[in-house]
Amino acid sequence: MMLKSKDVEQLIKEKLASGRPKPFSILWLSYDKQRDTAGRVMKMDRAVLVSHYTKERIIKITPYGLNAITSVHYDLILYLNETPTT
């Protein structure tokens, strides 16, 4: 089973009963357009969604309970909750 971008969007937007964002595990490829660097595989366990930009296909995530925000492009997400994405 592979997750499509609509499934990814739905999973990262899920909330806990308390209303707080539900943590997820994510594996993606890094890319920095300004520095033209790419190719490192990055992983974050217990990540939560900070913000979501549909038009640019970018999400901002942070480790649960911390404020270290990371931007990830939808097309660079390889796995979400250990399930491959398309």
TIGUPA-142243 format. One line per field, with one value per residue: residue number from 1; residue in three letters; y, z, x of N, C-alpha, C in turn. Coordinates in Angstrom, 2 decimals, always signed. Layout:
% TIGUPA-142243
nr: (NUM,...)
rest: (ALA,...)
n.yy: (Y,...)
n.zz: (Z,...)
n.xx: (X,...)
ca.yy: (Y,...)
ca.zz: (Z,...)
ca.xx: (X,...)
c.yy: (Y,...)
c.zz: (Z,...)
c.xx: (X,...)
This chain:
% TIGUPA-142243
nr: (1,2,3,4,5,6,7,8,9,10,11,12,13,14,15,16,17,18,19,20,21,22,23,24,25,26,27,28,29,30,31,32,33,34,35,36,37,38,39,40,41,42,43,44,45,46,47,48,49,50,51,52,53,54,55,56,57,58,59,60,61,62,63,64,65,66,67,68,69,70,71,72,73,74,75,76,77,78,79,80,81,82,83,84,85,86)
rest: (MET,MET,LEU,LYS,SER,LYS,ASP,VAL,GLU,GLN,LEU,ILE,LYS,GLU,LYS,LEU,ALA,SER,GLY,ARG,PRO,LYS,PRO,PHE,SER,ILE,LEU,TRP,LEU,SER,TYR,ASP,LYS,GLN,ARG,ASP,THR,ALA,GLY,ARG,VAL,MET,LYS,MET,ASP,ARG,ALA,VAL,LEU,VAL,SER,HIS,TYR,THR,LYS,GLU,ARG,ILE,ILE,LYS,ILE,THR,PRO,TYR,GLY,LEU,ASN,ALA,ILE,THR,SER,VAL,HIS,TYR,ASP,LEU,ILE,LEU,TYR,LEU,ASN,GLU,THR,PRO,THR,THR)
n.yy: (-1.18,+2.20,+5.62,+8.30,+11.79,+13.12,+11.42,+11.68,+14.37,+14.31,+12.62,+14.06,+16.22,+15.30,+15.31,+14.98,+13.79,+15.83,+18.04,+18.84,+18.63,+15.48,+13.35,+12.16,+9.95,+10.73,+10.50,+11.98,+13.55,+15.90,+19.31,+22.32,+25.11,+27.66,+27.26,+25.24,+22.53,+19.07,+15.77,+14.45,+12.04,+12.53,+12.16,+12.26,+11.49,+11.42,+13.88,+16.97,+18.85,+22.22,+24.31,+24.61,+24.82,+24.85,+25.66,+25.95,+23.43,+22.75,+21.79,+22.70,+21.40,+20.20,+18.69,+16.92,+18.86,+20.63,+23.59,+23.65,+24.35,+22.83,+22.87,+21.02,+19.67,+18.35,+16.54,+15.43,+13.74,+10.58,+8.43,+8.04,+7.55,+5.07,+4.08,+3.90,+6.69,+8.18)
n.zz: (+0.00,-0.83,+0.07,-1.17,-2.12,-1.09,+1.00,+2.62,+3.32,+4.81,+6.97,+8.26,+9.21,+11.26,+14.54,+18.12,+20.78,+22.60,+21.04,+20.24,+17.81,+16.13,+16.55,+14.06,+12.09,+9.85,+6.79,+4.59,+1.64,+1.72,+0.59,-0.52,-2.06,-2.35,-1.61,-3.28,-2.50,-1.96,-1.45,+1.00,+3.23,+5.48,+8.75,+10.99,+14.00,+15.78,+14.82,+14.35,+12.67,+11.80,+10.03,+6.82,+3.39,+0.72,-2.03,-2.65,-1.97,+0.40,+3.70,+7.13,+9.78,+13.13,+15.79,+18.22,+20.91,+20.73,+19.25,+16.80,+13.70,+10.54,+7.02,+4.53,+1.33,-0.33,-2.48,-1.84,+0.26,+1.46,+3.14,+5.36,+8.57,+8.39,+5.98,+2.50,+0.20,-2.71)
n.xx: (+0.84,+0.55,+0.77,-1.11,-0.88,-3.15,-3.86,-1.61,-1.81,-4.19,-3.46,-1.37,-2.74,-4.33,-5.82,-5.42,-7.59,-7.55,-7.28,-4.81,-2.14,-1.71,+1.03,+3.38,+5.45,+8.06,+9.84,+12.06,+13.52,+16.13,+16.31,+17.60,+16.86,+18.04,+20.71,+21.33,+21.54,+21.06,+19.60,+20.13,+18.87,+16.34,+14.93,+12.21,+10.86,+7.79,+6.79,+5.02,+2.49,+3.00,+2.37,+0.72,+1.01,-0.82,-0.78,+1.98,+2.77,+4.06,+4.95,+5.25,+6.98,+7.58,+9.49,+7.62,+6.66,+8.79,+10.36,+11.70,+11.46,+10.92,+10.91,+9.20,+8.81,+5.99,+6.47,+8.89,+8.61,+9.16,+8.35,+5.60,+4.65,+5.92,+4.98,+5.20,+5.13,+3.55)
ca.yy: (+0.00,+3.47,+6.78,+9.37,+13.09,+13.42,+10.63,+12.31,+15.61,+13.95,+12.06,+15.06,+17.19,+14.68,+15.87,+14.13,+14.14,+17.10,+19.12,+19.05,+17.85,+14.09,+13.11,+11.18,+9.71,+11.14,+10.33,+12.77,+14.00,+17.32,+20.13,+23.75,+25.75,+28.79,+26.76,+24.17,+21.29,+18.10,+14.38,+13.81,+11.46,+13.07,+11.45,+12.88,+10.73,+12.25,+15.21,+17.54,+19.89,+23.60,+25.01,+23.87,+25.72,+23.99,+26.11,+25.66,+22.02,+22.72,+21.73,+23.03,+20.45,+20.34,+17.56,+17.11,+19.54,+21.54,+24.67,+23.62,+24.19,+22.36,+22.88,+19.81,+19.70,+17.10,+15.64,+14.86,+12.82,+9.18,+7.57,+8.66,+6.47,+3.87,+3.67,+4.65,+7.64,+8.29)
ca.zz: (+0.00,-0.90,+0.38,-2.16,-1.47,-0.32,+2.23,+3.42,+3.85,+5.84,+8.14,+8.98,+9.82,+12.33,+15.89,+19.26,+21.44,+23.30,+20.06,+19.84,+16.60,+16.34,+16.05,+13.00,+11.71,+8.46,+6.17,+3.37,+1.07,+1.95,-0.58,-0.25,-3.38,-2.32,-1.53,-4.27,-1.86,-1.93,-1.44,+2.31,+3.73,+6.80,+9.44,+12.22,+14.70,+16.61,+14.24,+14.29,+11.66,+12.28,+9.03,+5.58,+2.26,-0.35,-3.36,-2.80,-1.62,+1.47,+5.08,+8.16,+10.87,+14.26,+16.71,+19.24,+22.13,+20.47,+18.30,+15.69,+12.52,+9.31,+5.84,+3.71,+0.14,-0.47,-3.46,-1.29,+1.34,+1.05,+4.03,+6.44,+9.48,+7.85,+4.77,+1.37,-0.45,-4.16)
ca.xx: (+0.00,+1.27,-0.06,-1.17,-0.71,-4.36,-3.77,-0.56,-2.39,-5.17,-2.77,-0.60,-3.66,-5.11,-5.70,-5.72,-8.85,-7.33,-7.23,-3.42,-1.79,-1.32,+2.38,+3.59,+6.83,+8.22,+11.16,+12.03,+14.79,+16.37,+16.59,+17.67,+16.91,+18.97,+22.09,+21.42,+21.98,+19.97,+19.96,+20.24,+17.63,+16.06,+13.86,+11.74,+9.83,+6.91,+6.67,+3.66,+2.30,+2.95,+1.57,+0.52,+0.83,-1.32,-0.35,+3.40,+2.95,+5.06,+4.47,+6.24,+6.82,+8.50,+9.40,+6.58,+7.10,+9.91,+10.07,+12.66,+10.60,+11.55,+10.03,+9.29,+7.96,+5.22,+7.07,+10.12,+8.27,+9.33,+7.55,+4.85,+4.29,+6.54,+4.27,+5.72,+4.24,+3.75)
c.yy: (+1.25,+4.61,+7.79,+10.70,+13.51,+12.68,+11.23,+13.55,+15.32,+13.46,+13.12,+16.11,+16.60,+15.30,+14.80,+14.57,+15.49,+18.30,+19.44,+18.22,+16.44,+13.87,+12.02,+11.03,+10.04,+10.96,+11.07,+13.07,+15.49,+18.02,+21.59,+24.46,+26.88,+28.33,+25.67,+22.90,+20.35,+16.71,+13.71,+13.27,+11.91,+12.29,+12.22,+12.00,+11.70,+13.70,+15.66,+18.66,+21.26,+24.43,+24.25,+24.88,+24.89,+24.38,+25.75,+24.20,+21.85,+22.61,+22.15,+22.13,+20.75,+19.07,+17.88,+17.74,+20.51,+22.60,+24.74,+23.31,+23.82,+22.39,+21.63,+19.95,+18.34,+16.09,+14.96,+13.93,+11.39,+8.24,+8.43,+7.53,+5.11,+3.27,+4.51,+5.58,+7.68,+9.72)
c.zz: (+0.00,-0.63,-0.75,-1.41,-0.65,+1.01,+3.18,+4.10,+4.99,+7.11,+8.94,+9.66,+10.97,+13.69,+16.92,+19.86,+22.15,+22.35,+19.60,+18.59,+16.96,+15.76,+14.97,+12.75,+10.22,+8.02,+4.84,+2.88,+1.32,+0.62,-0.16,-1.58,-3.41,-2.33,-2.57,-3.68,-1.75,-1.67,-0.09,+2.73,+5.18,+7.42,+10.70,+12.79,+15.58,+16.14,+14.31,+13.26,+12.32,+11.33,+7.71,+4.47,+1.04,-1.71,-3.62,-2.51,-0.57,+2.81,+5.99,+9.34,+11.96,+15.10,+17.82,+20.49,+21.94,+19.46,+17.16,+14.40,+11.28,+8.19,+5.01,+2.54,+0.01,-1.38,-2.95,-0.11,+0.81,+1.84,+5.05,+7.29,+8.92,+6.64,+3.61,+0.77,-1.94,-4.54)
c.xx: (+0.89,+0.29,+0.02,-1.10,-1.95,-4.34,-2.74,-1.12,-3.36,-4.47,-2.02,-1.49,-4.47,-4.80,-5.98,-7.04,-8.75,-7.31,-5.81,-3.13,-1.33,+0.08,+2.43,+5.09,+6.97,+9.68,+11.09,+13.44,+14.93,+16.63,+16.57,+17.89,+17.94,+20.42,+22.37,+22.04,+20.79,+20.52,+20.13,+18.88,+17.47,+14.91,+13.50,+10.63,+9.05,+6.89,+5.22,+3.64,+2.22,+2.09,+1.63,+0.23,+0.46,-0.77,+1.11,+3.74,+4.05,+4.37,+5.61,+5.94,+7.84,+8.42,+8.40,+7.19,+8.26,+9.50,+11.06,+11.90,+11.43,+10.52,+10.29,+8.33,+7.27,+5.91,+8.33,+9.87,+8.35,+8.43,+6.83,+4.31,+4.71,+5.81,+4.80,+4.66,+4.53,+4.05)
